[in-house]
Amino acid sequence: MEILETLKQKVSKQPLTLVFPEGDDSRVVNAAVRLAKEELLTPIVLGSKEQVQAHSREPLPQNLQVLDPETYPKEEFDKLVAAFVERRKGKNTPEQAAEMLKDVNYFGTMLVYLGQADGMVSGAIHSTGATVRPALQIIKTKPNVRRTSGAFLMLRGDEKYIFSDCAINIDPDAQDLAEIALESAKTARLFDIEPRIALMSFSTKGSAKAPLVEKVVEATKIAQKLAPEEAIDGELQFDAAFVPGVAAKKAPESPVAGKANVFVFPELQSGNIGYKIAQRLGGFEAVGPILQGLNRPVSDLSRGCDEEEVYKVSLITAAQAADGK
């Protein structure tokens, strides 16, 4: 509840609009209705008025907009097509662009790109690729960020941590890891977490030698050089990063060891396994994935999500948008 209140305070300070492409899903529609009723933001739900209303438990609030791509004015649609073609720099013809924009995720992403919405939440009935691909092609990553990444907010009682990247990059190199670490620090601050960033490994400060370890060592150096003001250290095993007693023995000079709250995994396999162990064995709630590094926020829901998760991810997306402004 504390996290939700923190997000609501961030979001309520300025008018924000999010687009929800999946107006044919009751979880999405009812979360959007809740956000509109609480006057936290203005949802734009894609679909016909009849379709969206059929998925809502109650009459649609006046401040919830329903936009039907099928009946979108031709003049406005042509503007979307032209902007898409220009953004793709000749990779798609106008005819191809028109066909692609029939896809609700491409349509919604273009609304974000053109400033008609501040962010997008999708993925309840679409794959990660179908949600993220339009964002990478149209919105693209921030300057000096080569890749987007996926973080999870891990919650248990009063505990809150960031795990990253657990969703996108299969085998990031040292530069990618460094960028992921710095973007994860920004994500941490969305939730009032002052980041202490540990780059994870099976080695602590040279206890093992391997190319996988060297990648993390190099990533740590890059991240420290890019952001000397941040508390960043590696390579650290999880116990050295998290347990003060172990940290005192394994990494006594580290500014992060024993008190890390942002954990950057060396590749996707360990990140995905790690957050699921914490979720299933440790009893943590995993909120995400929170996509990092895009010029404007787009969030990818799990297809197994419930209405509450859609609501929370929407607040996170809105907070990212507010932070970007």
C-alpha positions, 0 to 999 in steps of 0.5 A, a space after each residue: 500500500 505504501 508503494 501505491 501511495 508513493 506512485 499515486 502522489 507522483 502521478 497526481 501532480 500533473 495530467 497524464 494520459 495512458 493508452 491501453 490497446 487491449 480494450 477487449 480484455 476485462 482485466 485491462 478495461 476494469 483497471 482503466 475504469 478504476 484509474 479514471 474513477 480515481 482521477 489519477 490519469 486519463 486512460 485511452 482504451 482502444 476498441 469500439 465503445 460497445 466492446 469496451 463497455 461489455 468488458 466493464 463491470 460498470 458504466 464507463 467514466 466520462 474521463 475514460 476515452 474510447 478510441 476505435 482504430 476501425 473508425 478513426 478519421 481517415 485524415 488523422 490515420 493518414 497522419 499516423 501513416 506518414 509519421 510512421 514512414 518518416 520514423 522508419 526512414 524508408 524501411 516501410 512503404 506507406 502501404 505497409 505502414 497502413 497495414 501495420 497500424 491496423 495492429 492495436 499495439 502499433 496504433 497505440 505506440 504511435 499515439 505515444 510517439 506523437 504525444 497524444 498519450 504519455 505511455 502505453 500498457 499492453 501485453 495482457 493478451 499479446 506476447 512480449 514481442 508484439 508489445 515491445 517490438 513497436 516500441 523499439 521501432 518507433 519510440 526507441 531507446 534513450 540517447 546513450 542507451 543501446 538496449 531496453 531492459 526489464 526490471 522487477 520490483 520485489 515486495 515483501 512486507 516493508 522490503 522493496 528491491 529492484 531485480 534487473 534485467 529479468 525479462 529482455 536481454 539474453 546475454 548482455 555485454 559489459 556496456 549493456 550491463 552498465 547501462 542496465 545498472 544505471 537505468 535500474 537506479 532510475 527505476 528504484 527512485 520511482 519507488 523512493 528507493 535510494 539505489 545501492 547497486 550490486 552487479 551480481 556474479 558467482 564470484 566476489 572481488 576476484 574469488 573466481 576467474 572466468 570470462 563471465 566474471 570479467 564481464 561483470 568486472 568490466 561492467 562495474 568499471 563502466 557504470 562507475 565511470 558513467 555515474 561516479 555519484 551512484 553507489 555501484 559495486 561488483 562483482 558480488 555474490 548474492 550473499 556478499 551483496 545482501 548479508 552484512 556479516 558475509 560482506 564484512 568477510 568477502 568485501 569489507 571495502 565495498 560501499 554496497 556489499 551487505 546493503 544492496 537493494 538493486 541487483 543487476 544479474 549478469 544475463 537473463 537466465 540467472 535474472 529470470 531464475 532469481 526473481 522467480 525463486 524469490 517470488 515462489 520460495 521467498 514469498 515476494 510479490 514481483 511487480 513487472 516487468 518494468 521496461 527501462 531505457 525507452 524514450 517514453 514508457 511502454 509496459 509489457 504485462 504478463 498474459 497471466 496478470 490479474 486486474 490488480 497487476 494491470 492497475 499497479 503496472 499502469 501506475 508505474 508507467 504513469 510514474 515513469 512518464 511523470 519522471 520523464 517530464 
